[in-house]
Amino acid sequence: MGFENPTLVLDTPSARAAYRVDDPAIRALALDLLATPDAVVTDLVMPNPHAGAAWWKTAGLGLFLHWGFHSVERLQPSWASIRRYPYGGEDPRWNGMDYFRLADRFHPTRWDPAAWAPGARAAGFRYVVLTTKHGDGFALWPSRWGNFSTRQYCGGEDFLRPYVAGLRAAGLKVGFYFSPQDWHYPGYPLADVNFDFKQRGHYPPVVDPGADAERAREFFIYTIAQLHELLTNYGPIDELWFDGLAWPGQTFPTKAVYRWIRTLQPQIVINDRWGRVRPPDATEETGEKFGDFTTHEWTDLKASPGGWWEYCRGWYGHWGYSGPFAGNVELELERLGRLRAWDGNYLLNLGPQPDGRLPEGTDEAWRSMQVWMAANGEAIHGTRGGEDGWANVPVTRREGVVYLHLFAAWHQPVTLRRLGAIRSVHLLGNSADVPYEIVGDQIQIPDVGTGYRILRVEWK
């Protein structure tokens, strides 16, 4: 069968009825939010000052999981439906409606976060963010709203409940990724009109502005209804990761929505991409940045962005399931050290298999991380970045202690600004003292060890 445009195929009277929210309380809530412009919301403090949000600043390492029906063909989530999409290996067999029909083949039987969560914790991860709904609109819980969730597929199974329980049992913080843009929504005005990347930035023409505004309003109500499910059915949620909301010609509120979310989850931290839409591998950082933390994606940073921030990228392949594990543990640990020295968190992505298991080989990778973290984790977790100019290598710190990060390619003496009287200097994982020399206002330490190693300098 040739290409079928989902924008046309999915927009039917029955679909519109399925997506219309008929709960009067939810409708009233959403309409009240919609009527509240950002300018009048002046009582929202960012980042979240709640004591329950303080963990995020020093968490260090998070696990990103892009999972959904796209995994059955090892496809890039959502973007595989776009013709001529240049990132992540486009396969034209699954463009358009053929992509969405893959949901019929998604039957996970081995989704068991409780089985892998302790290993993730030991490997150094402190929080996990799962794609509860990506841009393709498929919800991993049996949503009351719409016609594209596990309520219609997967036997009505709720994949979020065991996810939350498994993480909590292992001492991991719980994150939900939620895409406000929903390409399965009837008549959603996709920026790649006709699901064609060559037409990026073009939208379907608006024939009736009044009808378009009404459809945008119903879409907003539906979006709030699904968020209400996520934020009221699963207990405390620690991080909410948005990925862009746009309807050309229409303005949706941001601050009122964030304030409402905090009434349901006072401790939550939320990223800055409720109203920002970027392609997965874009380098530009444009648009409004409003949230508890800023999101930086894929392209390597050259310096700290400042404030609360998180950097995300795929470990290997594209965002979704990309076959057996083929990542580089040493490279990612060094990247983590660099990001922590800049005072940021690292959200590192894996795509689970269609049956729900993590990619084959992940356990082996995590075991090597567990060994490294057992020796060096204290320099990553619960630390802050060092000040500019403190040392000639990346620095993390805690009260009375500085950690000097020597990457595998580093083979020269280390210099550190003298911050006080030294109590001890040693390599993490090795209690033997390392010699040092005081030269003026600097401490000079000879090159020691191999691989990625960390020097611990304790002050009196």
C-alpha positions in Angstrom: 0.0 0.0 0.0 1.3 3.5 -0.8 1.8 6.4 1.7 -1.3 7.2 3.7 -1.4 10.6 5.4 -2.3 10.1 9.1 -3.5 13.7 9.4 -6.3 12.8 7.0 -6.9 9.1 7.9 -7.1 9.7 11.7 -9.5 12.6 11.5 -13.0 11.0 11.6 -16.2 11.8 13.5 -15.8 8.8 15.8 -12.2 9.7 16.6 -13.2 13.3 17.4 -15.8 11.9 19.8 -13.3 9.6 21.4 -10.9 12.4 22.1 -13.5 14.8 23.4 -13.4 15.1 27.2 -16.9 15.0 28.7 -15.9 15.2 32.4 -17.3 18.6 33.5 -14.7 19.1 36.3 -11.8 18.5 33.9 -13.3 20.7 31.3 -13.8 23.5 33.8 -10.3 23.1 35.1 -8.8 23.2 31.6 -10.8 26.2 30.5 -9.8 28.1 33.6 -6.2 27.4 32.8 -6.7 28.4 29.2 -8.1 31.7 30.4 -5.1 32.6 32.6 -2.4 34.4 30.6 1.2 34.0 31.8 1.4 37.7 32.7 -0.9 37.4 35.6 0.9 34.4 37.2 3.4 36.1 39.4 3.7 33.7 42.4 5.5 30.8 40.7 9.1 30.4 41.9 11.6 28.6 39.6 13.4 26.3 40.4 10.9 24.6 42.7 11.8 25.6 46.3 10.0 22.7 47.8 12.2 20.5 50.0 11.1 17.5 48.1 12.7 18.9 44.9 16.1 19.4 46.4 17.3 15.9 45.4 17.4 16.9 41.7 20.2 19.4 41.9 22.8 16.8 43.0 21.3 13.6 41.5 23.9 13.4 38.8 22.8 10.5 36.5 19.3 9.7 35.2 18.1 6.9 32.9 16.0 7.9 29.9 13.7 5.2 28.5 12.1 5.7 25.1 9.7 2.8 24.8 6.6 2.1 22.8 5.2 0.2 19.7 8.0 1.7 17.5 10.3 -0.9 19.2 8.8 -3.8 17.2 10.7 -2.6 14.1 13.6 -0.8 15.9 12.3 2.5 14.8 13.0 6.1 15.9 10.0 7.0 18.2 7.3 9.0 16.3 9.8 10.5 13.8 9.9 7.3 11.9 6.4 8.2 10.6 7.8 11.2 8.8 8.8 10.8 5.2 12.4 11.8 4.4 13.3 12.2 8.1 17.1 12.6 8.2 17.9 11.5 11.7 18.0 8.0 13.1 17.8 5.9 9.9 14.5 6.5 8.1 12.8 3.4 6.9 10.1 4.4 4.3 8.2 1.2 4.8 6.9 2.6 8.1 6.1 6.2 7.0 2.6 7.5 7.6 -0.2 5.2 8.7 2.0 2.2 8.4 3.9 3.4 11.4 0.8 3.8 13.6 -0.5 0.3 12.6 2.6 -1.1 14.3 0.7 -0.7 17.6 -1.2 -3.9 16.6 2.0 -5.8 17.0 3.0 -4.4 20.4 2.5 -7.1 23.0 5.0 -6.8 25.8 5.1 -9.8 28.2 8.4 -9.1 30.1 8.1 -5.5 31.3 9.4 -5.8 34.8 11.1 -2.7 36.1 11.4 -4.2 39.6 13.9 -6.7 38.0 16.3 -4.1 36.6 15.8 -1.1 38.9 18.2 -2.3 41.6 20.9 -2.8 39.0 20.3 0.7 37.6 20.7 2.1 41.1 23.9 0.3 41.7 25.2 1.5 38.3 24.8 5.1 39.5 21.4 6.1 38.2 19.4 8.0 40.6 16.2 8.7 38.6 14.5 7.3 35.5 12.3 9.1 33.0 9.9 6.9 30.9 8.1 8.1 27.7 4.5 7.7 29.0 3.4 9.2 25.7 5.6 10.3 22.8 4.6 12.5 19.9 2.9 9.6 18.2 0.2 9.8 20.9 0.3 6.2 22.2 -0.2 6.2 25.9 1.5 3.5 28.0 -1.5 3.5 30.4 -5.2 2.8 29.8 -6.1 6.4 29.3 -9.8 7.3 29.7 -9.3 9.8 26.8 -8.6 9.2 23.1 -8.4 5.9 21.2 -4.7 5.2 21.2 -3.5 3.8 24.5 -3.2 0.4 26.2 -7.0 0.6 26.8 -7.4 -0.3 23.1 -4.1 -2.2 22.8 -1.9 -4.5 25.0 -5.0 -6.0 26.7 -5.6 -2.8 28.6 -2.4 -3.3 30.6 -1.0 -0.4 32.6 2.8 -0.2 32.2 3.2 2.7 34.4 2.0 1.1 37.7 4.8 -1.5 37.9 7.3 1.1 36.6 6.5 3.4 39.5 6.5 0.6 42.1 9.7 -0.9 40.8 11.6 2.3 40.9 10.3 3.3 44.4 11.3 -0.1 45.8 14.9 0.4 44.5 15.2 3.9 45.8 15.0 5.6 42.4 13.1 8.8 41.7 10.2 8.5 39.2 10.1 10.6 36.1 7.4 10.8 33.4 8.0 12.0 29.9 4.9 13.4 28.3 4.6 14.8 24.8 1.9 17.5 24.7 2.0 17.4 20.9 0.0 14.4 19.8 0.2 13.4 16.1 -2.6 10.9 16.5 -5.1 13.5 17.7 -7.7 14.1 15.0 -6.6 17.0 12.8 -3.5 17.8 14.8 -1.5 20.5 12.8 1.8 18.8 12.5 4.7 21.1 11.5 5.9 18.6 9.0 2.7 19.0 6.9 1.7 15.8 5.1 4.2 13.9 7.4 7.0 15.1 5.1 10.2 16.5 6.5 10.8 18.4 3.2 7.8 20.5 4.3 9.0 21.2 7.8 7.7 24.5 9.2 4.6 24.3 7.0 1.2 23.6 8.6 -2.1 22.5 7.1 -4.1 25.6 5.9 -6.7 27.0 8.2 -10.0 27.2 6.3 -12.2 28.2 9.2 -10.5 30.2 12.0 -13.4 29.8 14.4 -13.5 26.0 14.0 -9.7 25.9 14.3 -9.8 27.7 17.6 -12.5 25.4 18.9 -10.4 22.3 17.9 -7.4 23.8 19.6 -9.4 24.4 22.7 -10.7 20.8 22.7 -7.1 19.6 22.2 -5.9 21.6 25.2 -8.7 20.1 27.4 -7.7 16.6 26.3 -4.1 17.3 27.1 -4.9 18.5 30.6 -7.2 15.5 31.1 -4.3 13.1 30.3 -1.9 15.0 32.5 -4.5 14.8 35.3 -4.5 11.0 35.0 -0.7 10.9 35.2 -0.5 13.2 38.2 -3.3 11.7 40.3 -3.1 8.0 39.7 0.4 7.0 40.5 1.4 8.6 43.8 4.4 11.1 44.0 6.1 11.9 40.7 9.5 13.5 40.9 10.2 14.8 37.4 7.9 15.7 34.5 9.6 16.0 31.1 7.6 17.8 28.5 8.5 17.8 24.8 6.7 20.6 23.0 3.2 22.0 22.6 2.1 24.1 19.6 -1.0 24.9 17.6 -0.3 27.6 15.0 -2.3 30.7 15.5 -3.3 29.7 19.1 -1.7 30.6 22.4 -1.7 28.1 25.3 -0.7 29.1 28.9 2.5 27.9 30.5 2.7 29.4 34.0 -0.9 28.6 34.9 -0.3 24.9 33.9 2.9 24.6 35.9 1.3 26.2 38.9 -1.6 23.7 38.6 0.8 20.8 38.3 2.4 21.8 41.6 -1.0 21.8 43.3 -1.1 18.1 42.5 2.6 17.3 42.9 4.2 20.0 45.1 7.6 18.4 45.0 7.8 17.9 41.3 10.5 19.4 39.0 9.4 20.2 35.4 11.6 20.9 32.4 11.3 23.9 30.0 9.7 22.2 27.0 6.0 22.5 27.5 5.9 25.1 24.8 9.1 24.4 22.9 9.3 22.0 19.9 12.7 20.9 18.6 13.7 18.0 16.4 15.6 15.3 18.4 19.1 16.2 17.1 18.7 19.9 16.6 21.5 22.2 17.7 19.5 25.4 18.1 18.3 26.6 21.5 15.4 28.9 20.6 12.1 29.7 22.1 10.9 30.4 25.6 12.7 28.6 28.4 10.4 28.4 31.4 10.7 25.5 33.9 12.6 24.3 37.0 15.4 23.3 34.7 16.6 23.7 31.1 16.9 20.8 28.7 19.9 20.4 26.5 19.9 17.6 23.9 22.4 15.5 22.1 24.9 18.0 20.8 27.9 18.3 23.2 28.0 21.3 25.4 31.1 23.6 25.5 30.3 25.1 28.9 27.8 25.1 31.7 24.5 26.6 30.8 24.0 27.7 34.4 21.1 27.3 36.8 19.4 23.9 37.0 20.0 22.0 33.8 19.9 18.5 32.4 21.7 17.1 29.3 20.2 14.2 27.4 21.4 11.9 24.6 21.1 8.4 23.4 23.6 5.9 24.6 23.8 4.4 21.1 21.7 4.2 18.0 18.6 6.4 18.0 16.2 7.2 20.9 14.2 4.0 20.6 15.2 0.3 20.7 18.3 0.1 18.5 19.3 -3.6 18.9 21.7 -5.2 21.5 23.7 -2.8 23.7 26.4 -1.1 21.7 27.3 1.8 23.9 30.6 2.9 25.4 30.6 2.9 29.2 33.9 4.6 29.6 33.0 7.4 27.3 29.7 8.1 29.0 31.2 8.0 32.5 33.7 10.7 31.4 30.9 12.7 29.9 29.0 12.4 33.2 32.1 13.6 35.1 32.3 16.6 32.8 28.6 17.5 33.2 28.8 17.1 37.0 31.8 19.4 37.1 29.5 21.9 35.3 26.8 21.3 37.9 24.4 19.5 35.6 22.6 16.2 35.5 23.0 13.6 32.7 19.9 11.8 31.4 21.3 8.9 29.4 18.9 7.0 27.1 18.2 3.4 26.3 15.3 1.9 24.3 13.8 -1.2 25.8 13.0 -4.2 23.6 9.5 -4.9 22.3 8.8 -7.4 25.0 9.8 -4.9 27.7 13.3 -6.1 28.6 16.2 -3.8 28.4 18.5 -4.3 25.4 20.6 -7.5 25.5 24.0 -6.7 27.0 22.8 -3.9 29.2 23.4 -5.9 32.4 27.1 -6.4 31.4 27.5 -2.6 30.8 25.9 -1.8 34.1 28.1 -4.3 36.0 31.2 -2.4 34.8 29.5 0.9 35.9 28.7 -0.7 39.3 32.4 -1.4 39.8 33.4 2.1 38.9 30.6 3.7 40.9 31.4 1.7 44.0 34.9 3.3 44.0 34.1 6.8 42.6 30.4 7.5 43.1 30.9 9.8 46.0 32.4 12.3 43.5 29.3 12.2 41.3 26.3 11.9 43.7 25.5 14.7 46.2 28.2 16.9 44.8 28.3 20.3 43.2 30.5 21.6 40.4 33.7 23.4 41.2 34.4 27.0 40.6 36.1 28.2 37.4 39.8 28.3 37.6 40.1 26.0 40.6 42.1 23.3 38.8 43.4 22.2 35.4 41.0 19.3 35.4 37.2 19.1 36.0 36.2 19.5 39.6 33.3 18.4 41.8 33.0 19.2 45.5 31.2 18.7 48.8 31.9 20.3 52.2 35.5 20.0 52.9 36.4 17.9 49.9 37.3 18.5 46.3 37.3 15.8 43.7 39.7 16.1 40.7 38.5 14.1 37.6 41.4 12.7 35.6 40.0 11.3 32.3 41.7 8.4 30.6 43.6 10.6 28.2 45.0 12.8 31.0 48.7 12.2 31.6 50.3 15.2 33.2 50.4 16.7 36.7 47.3 18.2 38.3 47.3 21.7 39.7 44.6 22.8 42.2 44.2 26.2 43.8 45.0 25.9 47.5 41.7 26.2 49.4 43.1 25.5 52.9 45.3 23.2 54.8 45.3 19.7 53.4 44.2 16.7 55.4 44.8 14.0 52.8 45.1 13.3 49.0 44.3 9.9 47.6 42.7 8.2 44.6 39.2 7.0 45.1 39.2 3.2 45.5 42.7 3.4 46.9 43.4 4.5 50.4 47.1 5.0 49.9 48.2 8.7 50.2 49.3 10.4 47.0 52.2 12.8 47.3 51.7 16.5 46.5 53.7 19.7 46.6 52.6 23.2 47.6 53.9 25.9 45.2 52.6 29.3 46.1 48.8 29.3 46.1 48.6 26.0 44.2 48.9 22.4 45.0 50.6 20.2 42.5 49.9 16.5 42.3 51.7 14.1 40.0 49.8 12.1 37.4 48.8 8.8 39.0 46.8 5.8 37.9 45.2 4.9 34.5 41.8 5.1 33.0 39.2 7.5 34.4 40.3 8.0 38.0 39.4 10.6 40.6 41.6 12.2 43.2 40.1 13.1 46.5 41.5 16.1 48.3 40.3 16.7 51.8 40.8 19.9 53.6 41.3 20.4 57.4 
